[in-house]
Amino acid sequence: MRRILIGVLGPGEGASQRDMDDATLIGELVAKAGWAVLTGGRVAGVMGAAAKGARAAGGLTIGVLPTADIFGASPAVDVVLASGLGEARNAVIAQSANACVVCGMNAGTASEVALAVRAKKPVVLLRSDEITSKFFRALDPESVRVAMSAGEAIEMLRGLLTAGSGPQPH
């Protein structure tokens, strides 16, 4: 049986400590649920934090790098994909994930979220501000949800992915 892939999205270099703490816990909880973490693969910010959390909990981590080589990959990423696609790798992440959790926001993250919403993937915005939540929910109120804790985000995904209302593994 194929693993469910949970995209953990968020800023790299500009990530706040709260964003990284949330991503670490999300990675851990995704691993404990038996799912795999899918990120942008780099060591920076939310990507690195989510991979570390999942790795610490014994989970599988996958990273899609924007570069054509594996330099800069987080050491906590088990499967490193050197895409050579630059920012277009965001489309690969959005299309490949069964669902996404968003920890923080910047322009790159917004592009990933928009692509996931367009693909009708469940997206959980973690501790999102009102403006961001309203914007993405206006794009697709069925796909986008808001959680106030990592545990709440995982429970939302568990319900979406096991109740048959969300995308199943490919």
trRosetta pair geometry for C-beta under 8 A, 3 or more apart (Angstrom, degrees):
i j d omega theta_ij theta_ji phi_ij phi_ji
1 169 7.2 106 172 56 79 157
2 169 4.0 172 89 161 108 137
2 170 6.5 -81 118 61 165 60
3 34 7.3 -144 -134 147 92 73
3 35 6.1 129 177 -147 95 45
3 36 4.5 72 131 -14 140 111
3 60 6.5 -37 -150 54 178 142
3 169 6.6 150 87 -114 20 135
4 33 8.0 -52 65 119 126 113
4 34 7.8 72 32 103 101 79
4 35 4.3 -51 79 -121 97 102
4 36 7.1 171 83 24 46 74
4 98 4.8 -67 -159 29 84 153
4 99 7.7 4 174 19 111 97
4 161 5.9 57 -138 -173 152 148
4 168 7.8 -82 -98 -162 97 48
4 169 5.4 -106 -83 -70 59 96
5 35 7.0 165 -94 -179 14 96
5 36 5.2 -30 -106 73 65 100
5 37 8.0 84 -157 -161 65 5
5 38 4.6 38 -179 -26 108 130
5 62 7.0 -40 -132 41 115 137
5 96 5.9 -41 99 139 158 85
5 97 5.0 -123 113 -123 100 51
5 98 5.3 130 54 -3 67 87
5 169 7.6 108 -1 -119 79 82
6 26 7.9 -142 131 163 134 103
6 30 4.7 -133 52 -131 143 131
6 35 5.1 59 -13 138 111 138
6 36 7.1 169 22 81 74 45
6 37 6.1 -37 71 -108 90 51
6 38 6.6 169 76 21 35 87
6 97 6.4 51 -152 -154 18 105
6 98 6.8 -44 -76 54 53 90
6 99 5.8 -19 -120 74 75 83
6 100 7.0 143 -173 -106 62 31
6 101 6.4 18 172 -1 110 101
6 157 6.7 29 -114 -164 123 159
7 38 4.8 -46 -93 81 61 104
7 39 7.2 133 -156 -86 61 42
7 93 5.3 107 -127 168 127 96
7 94 6.9 12 -72 -94 173 39
7 96 7.5 117 -68 79 111 82
7 97 3.3 -57 -27 -84 107 155
7 99 7.2 -152 27 104 83 35
7 100 3.9 -27 71 -106 107 90
7 101 7.3 175 88 26 58 57
7 112 7.3 -160 157 171 139 123
7 116 6.9 -144 59 -92 150 137
7 121 7.9 43 20 143 127 150
8 23 5.7 112 168 -145 128 93
8 26 5.5 144 -119 110 123 131
8 27 6.3 -36 -48 -72 167 81
8 30 7.3 -112 -55 -24 117 154
8 37 5.6 -13 -3 -157 121 100
8 38 7.2 151 12 67 70 50
8 39 5.3 -29 62 -84 90 97
8 46 6.4 -151 140 157 96 102
8 47 7.5 149 94 -109 98 43
8 50 3.7 158 96 -127 156 160
8 100 7.4 174 -80 -157 22 70
8 101 5.5 -13 -114 65 67 95
8 103 6.7 5 -177 5 90 114
9 39 7.7 175 -81 -128 42 70
9 40 8.0 80 -121 -27 63 102
9 46 7.0 31 140 118 22 145
9 93 7.4 128 -87 137 101 138
9 100 5.4 18 -6 -175 119 120
9 101 7.1 173 26 84 77 43
9 102 4.8 -28 75 -107 103 72
9 103 7.2 159 81 25 48 67
9 109 5.3 128 156 -142 101 88
9 112 4.8 -170 -135 105 137 143
9 113 6.4 169 113 -61 159 80
9 116 7.8 -123 -32 -19 153 145
10 15 5.9 67 138 -108 110 114
10 19 5.3 169 -180 -179 142 119
10 23 6.0 -117 33 -75 148 129
10 45 6.4 -145 111 146 96 114
10 46 2.9 99 73 -34 117 170
10 47 7.5 -159 63 -38 81 60
10 50 7.9 140 29 -33 116 122
10 102 6.2 137 -71 -167 80 57
10 103 4.0 -41 -65 73 148 75
10 104 4.1 76 -155 53 108 97
10 105 7.4 -67 -133 -61 68 31
10 106 7.9 80 -180 11 49 92
10 109 5.5 20 -124 -105 24 136
11 14 4.3 -81 179 74 141 85
11 15 4.1 176 84 -69 98 70
11 16 7.9 72 53 -4 133 62
11 19 6.4 28 41 138 99 164
11 45 5.0 -112 109 -165 67 156
11 46 6.0 104 56 -5 48 112
11 104 4.9 -73 9 121 99 130
11 105 7.1 17 -40 86 100 11
11 106 4.3 84 -94 -7 103 124
11 108 7.3 114 -113 56 56 107
11 109 5.9 -64 -58 -32 58 128
12 15 6.6 -113 131 -22 6 105
12 40 7.0 -78 -74 79 110 143
12 42 5.8 15 -130 78 125 136
12 44 3.8 48 -177 107 90 124
12 45 4.2 -177 -155 22 25 130
12 46 7.1 -89 -82 31 38 78
12 47 6.1 -5 -103 8 82 117
12 108 7.4 2 -3 64 101 151
13 44 5.1 -37 -63 -168 59 139
13 45 6.1 -86 -31 -38 17 117
14 45 6.9 8 52 -92 43 141
14 104 8.0 178 106 159 85 136
14 106 5.4 101 70 -76 136 145
15 19 4.4 -129 -166 87 91 131
15 20 5.3 102 134 -53 128 91
15 23 7.7 -31 -161 -4 146 141
15 44 7.4 151 8 154 117 80
15 45 3.2 133 -5 -144 132 103
15 46 5.0 176 -106 -33 144 79
15 49 7.4 -149 137 -3 159 133
15 103 7.6 33 -142 116 116 99
15 104 5.4 150 -130 53 77 172
16 19 4.6 104 52 2 76 101
16 20 7.1 -147 94 -1 43 85
16 104 6.2 172 23 -104 90 129
17 20 5.8 -58 -150 40 34 108
17 21 6.1 35 152 -21 68 106
18 21 5.6 -52 -143 37 31 111
18 22 6.2 33 156 -19 65 105
18 104 7.8 137 89 -70 84 103
18 127 7.3 -84 147 91 124 162
19 22 5.8 -56 -150 37 27 111
19 23 6.3 26 152 -19 64 109
19 45 7.0 -13 109 -170 123 94
19 46 5.6 -67 150 -76 105 102
19 49 7.8 142 120 39 70 157
19 103 4.7 128 -162 147 75 93
19 104 3.4 7 -117 -42 138 128
20 23 5.5 -52 -143 37 33 112
20 24 6.4 39 155 -24 64 101
20 45 6.3 -125 -83 -161 100 48
20 46 6.3 -131 -94 -85 58 51
20 48 7.9 -10 -136 75 107 88
20 49 4.0 -179 -159 -71 76 155
20 103 7.6 132 -66 138 22 135
21 24 5.8 -49 -150 31 31 113
21 25 6.6 25 154 -12 63 106
21 49 7.4 -77 -50 -167 18 143
22 25 5.9 -62 -153 41 31 107
22 26 6.1 33 151 -21 68 107
22 103 4.4 176 94 -133 117 121
22 104 7.8 157 53 -26 130 87
22 126 5.4 156 174 129 142 144
22 127 6.8 -123 -91 12 156 127
22 150 5.7 180 -155 -68 72 106
23 26 5.4 -50 -142 37 33 114
23 27 6.3 39 156 -22 65 102
23 45 7.8 80 15 149 164 66
23 46 4.3 175 -77 -149 156 74
23 47 7.9 -40 179 -25 151 15
23 49 3.9 89 89 96 117 117
23 50 4.2 -77 174 -59 98 82
23 53 6.8 -176 128 0 60 137
23 103 4.4 -150 -63 55 88 165
24 27 5.8 -53 -153 33 28 112
24 28 6.6 28 151 -17 62 106
24 49 4.5 -80 -56 176 79 94
24 50 6.9 -124 -79 -83 31 33
24 52 6.0 -31 -120 82 93 103
24 53 3.8 151 -169 -65 51 118
25 28 5.6 -52 -149 36 35 113
25 29 6.2 29 156 -15 67 108
25 53 6.1 -111 -41 -139 13 149
25 150 4.1 -153 112 -11 119 178
26 29 5.9 -60 -145 42 29 107
26 30 6.1 34 155 -23 66 106
26 50 6.0 -34 81 -119 103 95
26 53 6.7 94 63 88 51 156
26 101 5.2 -163 -153 101 144 152
26 103 6.5 -141 -1 -52 145 129
26 126 7.2 -105 -69 -55 132 160
26 150 5.0 -133 -68 -141 69 109
26 153 6.5 -29 -111 87 106 140
26 154 7.2 179 -134 -60 67 99
27 30 5.8 -53 -145 34 28 112
27 31 6.5 28 156 -17 62 106
27 37 5.1 9 -130 -89 83 155
27 49 6.9 -171 -9 128 134 61
27 50 3.9 154 -65 -168 114 54
27 51 6.3 -111 -130 -32 148 10
27 52 6.7 101 84 65 161 50
27 53 2.9 123 70 74 111 106
27 54 3.7 -96 178 -34 95 79
27 55 7.6 -11 155 5 129 63
27 56 7.9 82 111 32 114 94
27 57 7.3 166 126 19 76 120
27 59 7.0 -165 170 57 77 142
27 61 7.5 11 -153 -96 116 113
28 31 5.9 -59 -154 36 29 110
28 32 6.4 24 152 -16 65 109
28 53 4.1 -88 -35 174 79 98
28 54 6.5 -140 -70 -77 32 38
28 56 6.3 -33 -97 74 98 104
28 57 4.4 128 -144 -37 68 137
28 59 7.8 -179 -128 -3 29 130
29 32 5.5 -52 -143 39 35 111
29 33 6.4 36 154 -21 65 105
29 53 8.0 -13 7 150 63 126
29 57 7.9 172 -38 -50 21 175
29 150 5.9 160 -1 151 146 108
29 151 6.9 -166 -109 -96 154 53
29 154 4.5 -96 145 -73 134 152
30 33 5.8 -59 -153 35 30 111
30 35 4.8 -80 -176 76 81 108
30 36 7.4 -18 149 112 114 8
30 37 5.2 109 95 -73 147 88
30 50 7.8 27 21 -169 139 98
30 54 5.9 -34 73 -99 106 108
30 59 6.3 84 100 -150 83 166
30 101 7.9 -139 -65 11 121 137
30 154 7.1 -143 -69 -111 57 109
31 34 7.8 55 175 -63 33 17
31 35 7.3 -100 -81 63 23 63
31 37 7.0 -35 -57 -27 84 107
31 53 7.4 -168 1 127 122 74
31 54 4.3 148 -51 -147 117 69
31 55 7.8 -147 -80 -28 153 17
31 57 3.8 139 85 91 137 118
31 58 6.0 141 168 68 127 58
31 59 2.4 -113 -115 -46 104 129
31 60 7.5 155 -117 20 87 49
32 57 5.5 -74 -50 177 82 139
32 59 7.5 -69 -27 -61 42 117
33 154 6.4 -165 -50 -166 138 115
33 157 8.0 36 -176 97 175 118
33 158 6.7 -134 -135 -87 134 102
35 59 7.5 5 80 -148 52 126
36 54 7.7 71 -159 -168 45 146
36 59 6.6 163 -118 171 48 100
36 60 4.1 -40 -116 84 101 106
36 61 7.0 180 -170 -85 83 24
36 62 6.0 43 154 -4 123 109
37 50 5.3 180 -169 149 138 105
37 51 6.2 -174 104 -94 138 52
37 53 7.9 122 -72 74 160 91
37 54 4.1 -126 -5 -51 138 160
37 59 6.2 79 -7 123 101 132
37 60 7.2 177 26 94 69 55
37 61 4.8 -15 67 -114 105 74
37 62 6.9 176 91 29 54 68
38 62 4.9 -16 -107 72 71 105
38 63 7.7 163 -159 -86 49 34
38 64 7.3 21 -175 -9 92 103
38 93 6.1 163 140 -144 111 84
38 96 6.2 -161 -162 103 160 113
38 97 5.3 -154 64 -86 140 92
39 42 7.9 -114 130 31 111 57
39 46 7.4 -166 -140 118 123 80
39 47 4.2 141 162 -140 130 78
39 50 5.4 152 -71 72 136 129
39 51 5.9 -97 23 -50 145 98
39 61 7.3 -14 14 -168 107 96
39 62 7.5 154 25 85 62 55
39 63 5.2 -22 73 -108 84 81
39 64 7.7 -170 96 25 38 71
39 74 7.8 15 82 14 137 139
39 77 7.3 -116 56 -98 109 114
39 93 7.5 6 -166 -129 16 132
40 47 4.6 -77 55 -99 88 137
40 63 6.5 9 109 -158 24 87
40 64 6.3 -60 -131 68 39 73
40 65 7.1 83 166 -105 64 37
40 66 7.1 1 -170 -33 104 91
40 89 6.8 107 -134 109 83 124
40 90 7.7 -14 -96 -88 109 68
40 93 6.6 -43 -76 -66 67 152
41 47 6.2 -31 39 -178 20 132
41 51 7.9 74 -129 -62 34 144
41 62 7.8 -53 -84 143 92 46
41 63 2.3 119 -103 163 80 113
41 64 5.6 -164 -26 46 122 24
41 65 4.3 -90 85 -64 146 71
41 73 5.3 -48 165 -127 100 84
41 74 6.4 -159 175 12 45 92
41 77 5.4 43 -141 -102 72 166
41 80 6.0 104 -152 -134 126 78
41 81 7.1 -134 -75 47 148 70
42 45 7.8 36 91 38 107 86
42 47 5.0 68 57 89 70 150
42 48 6.6 -59 112 -50 59 92
42 63 7.2 164 -18 -170 35 135
42 65 6.7 105 -60 -117 76 85
42 72 5.5 -27 -126 150 91 98
42 73 6.7 -98 -106 -115 39 33
42 74 6.2 86 140 -38 21 88
43 47 7.3 18 31 95 3 103
43 48 4.2 48 -175 -93 41 131
43 72 6.8 -128 5 -179 96 57
43 73 7.2 90 -42 136 83 22
43 74 4.2 143 -90 -95 60 72
43 75 7.2 32 -98 1 111 70
44 47 6.2 42 71 46 62 110
44 48 5.7 140 43 -12 13 120
45 48 6.4 111 56 25 34 95
45 49 6.8 -65 147 -3 36 107
45 104 7.7 -104 -178 65 119 152
46 49 5.6 -60 -140 42 30 112
46 50 6.0 30 164 -21 68 107
46 103 4.9 162 -128 76 126 112
46 104 6.0 -153 -58 39 132 120
46 109 8.0 59 35 -93 151 126
47 50 6.3 -60 -151 34 21 106
47 51 6.6 16 155 -13 59 111
47 63 6.9 79 -176 -126 112 114
47 74 6.4 -166 129 -33 93 134
48 51 5.8 -60 -149 39 31 110
48 52 6.2 32 155 -21 67 107
48 74 4.5 172 -114 -105 76 129
48 76 6.8 106 -160 36 64 121
49 52 5.7 -54 -147 35 30 112
49 53 6.4 29 156 -18 64 106
49 103 7.9 -99 81 96 131 155
50 53 5.8 -55 -149 36 30 111
50 54 6.3 25 156 -14 65 108
50 61 7.8 147 119 -129 82 114
50 103 7.6 172 -64 19 110 141
51 54 5.9 -58 -146 40 30 107
51 55 6.0 31 157 -21 66 111
51 61 4.4 87 -137 -159 84 151
51 63 6.7 -11 -84 -61 137 117
51 74 4.7 121 68 105 156 150
51 76 3.8 135 131 101 103 110
51 77 5.1 -50 -140 -68 145 70
52 55 5.8 -57 -142 38 27 111
52 56 6.2 29 158 -22 64 108
52 74 7.4 -108 -47 178 80 132
52 76 4.6 -120 -78 -74 53 170
53 56 5.9 -55 -148 33 27 111
53 57 6.6 10 157 -5 61 111
54 57 6.0 -70 -152 46 31 102
54 59 3.8 -82 -176 71 88 125
54 60 7.3 -57 157 64 125 27
54 61 5.0 137 88 -72 133 102
54 76 7.4 124 61 158 85 114
55 58 7.7 55 -178 -64 30 15
55 59 6.7 -87 -67 57 26 75
55 61 5.8 -39 -60 -15 88 135
55 76 4.2 -123 -14 -159 149 98
55 78 7.5 163 -99 -44 97 94
60 78 5.7 -81 -155 42 64 151
60 79 7.4 20 179 -2 96 110
61 74 7.8 -70 141 87 143 122
61 76 6.0 23 54 137 169 78
61 77 4.9 -117 120 -126 113 49
61 78 4.9 126 56 6 74 90
61 79 7.2 -177 98 27 52 73
62 77 6.9 64 -151 -161 11 95
62 78 6.9 -44 -72 62 52 87
62 79 4.5 -15 -114 68 78 110
62 81 7.1 25 -179 -9 91 109
63 73 5.9 145 87 -145 145 98
63 74 6.3 154 -64 32 159 100
63 77 3.9 -36 -4 -136 125 148
63 79 7.2 166 25 87 62 59
63 80 5.4 -11 66 -115 102 64
63 81 6.8 -170 94 28 51 75
64 81 4.8 -19 -111 70 64 116
64 83 5.4 40 -178 -38 89 127
64 89 4.9 179 134 -178 109 116
64 92 5.2 -164 -172 98 161 126
64 93 5.5 -153 43 -66 136 90
64 96 7.6 135 -43 29 144 149
65 69 7.9 -66 109 81 150 37
65 70 6.6 167 1 -120 157 48
65 72 6.8 121 -137 83 128 104
65 73 5.9 -77 -67 -83 130 91
65 80 6.5 22 -19 -173 116 91
65 81 6.6 -176 19 85 76 55
65 82 5.2 -18 61 -113 121 52
65 83 6.0 -177 76 13 58 84
65 89 7.0 -106 107 -127 23 170
66 83 6.4 -41 -127 60 24 110
66 84 7.9 72 159 -114 42 5
66 85 6.2 -99 -146 73 59 66
66 86 4.9 37 -176 -140 108 22
66 87 6.3 12 -127 -59 131 34
66 89 4.9 -136 -96 10 64 135
67 70 7.9 -175 87 -70 112 16
67 71 7.0 -61 105 57 156 79
67 72 6.6 91 12 44 146 131
67 82 6.1 -50 97 -151 72 90
67 83 7.6 94 57 51 28 67
67 84 6.7 1 157 -88 29 47
68 82 5.6 64 -179 157 25 111
68 83 7.7 -85 -91 85 48 35
68 84 3.5 45 -88 -93 85 100
69 82 5.4 -7 -129 -139 5 145
70 73 4.9 -30 -179 -13 79 132
70 80 4.8 76 -134 129 113 142
70 82 5.2 -92 -62 -63 67 116
73 77 5.3 -98 174 50 104 134
73 80 4.5 -9 -131 -123 159 136
74 77 4.6 103 68 -18 90 100
77 80 5.3 91 115 -76 124 85
81 92 7.9 -133 108 141 143 148
83 88 7.8 -149 137 86 132 85
83 89 4.5 136 61 -99 159 113
83 92 6.2 -154 -114 9 147 161
85 88 4.1 -105 167 76 105 98
85 89 4.3 138 74 -58 117 76
85 91 8.0 -108 157 42 147 98
85 92 6.8 128 43 -15 163 127
86 89 6.9 -178 81 -8 27 92
87 90 5.9 -8 172 -8 66 113
87 108 6.5 -124 -134 -124 106 96
87 111 6.9 27 172 89 113 161
88 91 5.7 -27 -179 16 65 113
88 92 7.6 69 132 -15 69 95
89 92 5.1 -45 -160 31 56 118
89 93 6.5 57 144 -19 75 99
90 93 5.7 -53 -151 37 36 111
90 94 6.2 34 153 -17 68 108
90 108 6.8 -158 -79 -173 135 78
90 111 5.1 46 133 111 167 107
90 112 4.4 -119 -159 -83 107 78
90 115 5.9 140 133 13 97 150
91 94 5.7 -55 -142 40 32 110
91 95 6.0 24 161 -13 67 111
91 115 5.4 -135 -107 -153 61 152
92 95 6.2 -61 -142 43 24 104
92 96 5.9 15 162 -15 63 119
93 96 6.1 -65 -138 41 23 105
93 97 6.1 23 167 -24 63 110
93 112 6.0 -23 85 -137 125 114
94 97 6.5 -53 -141 29 22 108
94 100 7.3 -29 -120 -52 64 143
94 112 5.6 -175 -63 -162 104 65
94 115 3.6 160 32 110 176 109
94 116 4.2 -130 -144 -64 97 69
94 118 7.8 39 155 50 141 93
94 119 5.7 148 147 8 99 139
94 121 6.7 -169 -175 20 72 145
95 115 7.4 -65 -40 154 74 112
95 119 5.8 -167 -100 -108 61 157
96 170 7.9 -69 -148 -14 58 144
97 100 5.2 68 123 -67 156 84
97 116 6.7 -22 66 -115 124 116
97 121 6.1 77 93 -167 94 154
98 121 7.0 164 158 -145 24 105
98 122 7.8 4 136 37 66 99
98 161 6.2 66 136 -117 129 121
98 166 7.0 84 162 140 93 111
98 167 5.0 -156 -154 93 73 102
98 168 7.0 -19 -138 -172 125 11
98 169 6.3 -50 -77 -84 135 50
98 170 7.9 -146 -79 -27 91 79
99 121 5.8 178 -107 173 42 93
99 122 4.1 -16 -125 69 108 99
99 123 7.1 -169 -168 -74 72 35
99 124 7.3 37 163 -5 111 96
99 157 5.2 163 103 -133 154 106
99 160 6.4 110 -96 96 149 133
99 161 6.2 -102 -15 -65 137 114
99 166 6.1 0 -70 179 119 142
99 167 7.1 174 -54 49 76 98
100 112 7.3 176 -150 143 158 106
100 113 7.1 -160 105 -108 147 65
100 116 4.9 -47 5 -137 142 165
100 121 6.1 68 -4 123 98 125
100 122 7.3 178 30 96 61 57
100 123 4.9 -7 66 -115 101 75
100 124 7.2 -169 97 29 54 66
101 123 7.9 162 -88 -162 25 54
101 124 4.9 -17 -112 68 71 102
101 126 5.9 39 180 -32 95 117
101 153 5.1 76 -127 168 122 137
101 154 8.0 -14 -79 -69 146 61
101 157 7.2 -61 -61 -52 105 137
102 105 7.0 37 164 -78 120 80
102 109 6.5 111 -149 179 106 117
102 113 5.8 17 -87 -87 144 118
102 123 6.5 27 -20 -177 114 98
102 124 6.9 -172 18 91 77 50
102 125 4.9 -23 61 -115 119 59
102 126 6.1 -173 78 15 56 80
102 128 7.1 39 92 -74 117 112
103 126 5.2 -11 -92 58 65 129
103 127 7.9 40 -135 40 62 103
104 109 6.7 -160 104 -63 73 172
105 109 5.2 -145 -138 86 47 135
105 110 6.3 59 -165 -60 96 86
105 128 7.3 72 -39 -128 127 88
105 129 7.9 -97 19 21 138 100
105 132 5.5 -136 -55 -118 166 149
106 109 5.1 93 45 13 64 105
106 110 7.0 -119 99 -10 31 92
107 110 5.6 -52 -147 32 31 115
107 111 6.7 32 154 -21 63 101
108 111 5.8 -53 -156 30 33 111
108 112 6.8 32 149 -16 64 103
109 112 5.6 -54 -153 35 37 112
109 113 6.3 35 151 -18 69 106
110 113 5.7 -53 -145 38 32 111
110 114 6.2 34 155 -20 65 106
111 114 5.8 -53 -145 36 30 111
111 115 6.4 30 155 -17 64 107
112 115 5.8 -59 -151 38 29 110
112 116 6.3 28 153 -18 65 107
113 116 5.7 -56 -148 38 31 111
113 117 6.2 32 154 -20 66 106
113 123 5.9 95 -148 -154 84 151
113 125 7.8 39 -130 -84 139 98
113 136 5.9 -55 151 -114 129 135
114 117 5.7 -53 -145 37 31 112
114 118 6.3 34 154 -21 64 106
114 136 7.8 -124 -81 -115 62 92
114 139 7.1 -125 -127 -142 73 169
115 118 5.6 -51 -146 35 31 114
115 119 6.4 24 155 -12 63 109
116 119 5.7 -62 -148 43 31 107
116 121 4.3 -76 -171 60 85 121
116 123 5.2 115 113 -74 128 118
116 143 7.7 172 130 161 83 132
117 120 7.6 36 178 -76 34 28
117 121 7.3 -85 -70 49 24 75
117 123 6.0 -48 -72 -3 79 144
117 136 6.3 -153 -71 -162 148 91
117 139 5.0 46 151 114 150 130
117 140 4.9 167 -171 27 101 126
117 143 5.3 146 -134 94 69 144
117 144 6.2 -5 -107 -55 113 107
120 140 7.2 -143 -108 -170 60 158
120 142 7.9 -9 -145 95 86 113
120 143 5.8 -140 -149 -87 46 130
120 167 7.5 123 107 -48 88 114
121 143 6.6 72 74 -158 35 120
121 166 7.9 55 -158 -164 52 98
121 167 6.1 -45 -116 9 72 136
122 143 5.9 -150 -107 -159 38 67
122 145 7.2 -3 -169 9 92 110
122 156 7.8 -173 169 137 130 99
122 157 6.6 152 110 -115 137 72
122 160 4.6 79 -91 156 166 159
122 161 7.4 -120 31 -57 147 82
122 166 4.8 -32 -24 -125 129 126
122 167 7.4 -153 -1 18 90 88
123 136 7.0 -94 100 165 140 136
123 143 5.7 44 16 145 92 92
123 144 5.0 -19 71 -106 105 69
123 145 7.2 166 88 28 54 66
124 144 8.0 153 -90 -159 28 51
124 145 5.1 -24 -109 75 72 96
124 146 7.3 142 -163 -107 64 16
124 147 5.2 16 -179 -4 115 115
124 153 4.5 140 132 -144 146 92
124 156 5.3 131 -98 83 135 139
124 157 6.3 -88 -17 -54 139 94
125 128 3.6 5 147 -37 123 138
125 132 6.6 173 -159 123 149 111
125 133 5.8 -166 80 -97 153 79
125 136 6.5 137 -51 60 136 148
125 144 6.7 23 -15 -170 108 97
125 145 7.2 -170 22 92 74 42
125 146 4.9 -27 67 -108 99 72
125 147 7.3 166 78 24 46 68
126 146 8.0 158 -89 -160 19 58
126 147 5.4 -25 -108 71 65 96
126 148 7.9 129 -160 -119 60 10
126 149 7.8 -29 -151 142 98 5
126 150 6.7 24 -138 -86 139 57
126 153 5.3 -29 -89 -67 103 143
127 147 7.7 -37 -33 93 53 63
127 148 6.2 79 -85 -140 67 48
127 149 8.0 66 -56 -72 95 32
128 132 4.7 -122 -174 89 107 117
128 133 4.5 133 109 -62 124 91
128 136 7.9 -74 -167 31 162 129
128 146 5.4 -104 39 -128 114 106
129 132 5.1 85 60 15 79 105
129 133 6.9 -151 92 -7 36 94
130 133 5.7 -58 -143 40 29 112
130 134 6.1 28 161 -20 66 108
131 134 6.0 -56 -147 36 26 109
131 135 6.4 28 155 -22 62 108
132 135 5.8 -55 -149 33 29 113
132 136 6.5 11 163 -4 66 108
133 136 6.6 -67 -147 44 25 96
133 137 5.8 19 162 -14 66 117
133 144 7.8 161 -155 148 62 122
133 146 5.1 7 -126 -79 125 138
134 137 6.0 -61 -137 43 24 107
134 138 6.1 31 160 -27 63 108
135 138 6.0 -61 -156 29 23 112
135 139 7.1 24 149 -21 59 102
136 139 5.5 -46 -156 25 41 116
136 140 7.7 -39 167 43 66 74
136 144 4.7 168 131 -129 101 159
137 140 7.6 -102 -156 72 31 39
137 141 5.0 44 -178 -103 82 71
137 144 4.8 -137 -90 88 58 127
137 146 7.7 -46 -61 -32 123 107
138 141 7.4 23 -92 -56 19 87
139 143 8.0 -52 101 56 92 118
139 144 7.1 79 62 -18 94 139
140 143 4.2 19 117 25 124 111
140 144 5.9 118 81 -7 78 98
141 144 6.6 -71 -126 51 28 92
145 156 5.5 -164 104 -172 152 149
147 150 7.7 104 123 -93 132 14
147 152 4.0 172 -159 103 108 105
147 153 3.9 -167 58 -69 162 72
147 156 5.8 -131 -71 -6 123 138
148 152 5.9 36 48 38 64 155
149 152 4.5 96 56 5 82 103
149 153 7.0 -142 96 -7 45 85
150 153 5.6 -53 -151 33 34 115
150 154 6.5 30 154 -17 66 104
151 154 5.9 -56 -149 36 32 108
151 155 6.4 30 154 -17 65 107
152 155 5.7 -56 -147 38 32 111
152 156 6.4 37 152 -23 65 103
153 156 5.7 -53 -153 32 30 113
153 157 6.6 26 152 -14 64 106
154 157 5.7 -55 -149 39 34 110
154 158 6.2 40 151 -25 67 104
155 158 5.4 -47 -143 32 33 116
155 159 6.5 33 156 -16 63 104
156 159 6.0 -60 -156 38 29 109
156 160 6.3 22 152 -14 66 111
157 160 5.6 -59 -142 42 33 109
157 161 5.6 14 166 -7 71 116
157 166 7.8 -52 -154 26 59 176
158 161 6.4 -63 -133 46 20 98
158 162 5.9 -7 174 6 61 121
159 162 6.7 -69 -128 48 17 92
159 163 5.5 10 177 -17 60 125
159 165 8.0 -6 139 42 75 118
160 163 6.5 -54 -122 35 14 105
160 165 5.8 -87 -146 79 60 96
160 166 3.7 63 155 -36 90 136
161 166 4.8 -57 -82 72 50 131
161 167 7.7 -28 -116 69 80 53
161 168 7.2 124 -162 -102 76 55
163 166 7.4 73 55 6 82 87
164 168 7.9 -11 -122 -57 52 113
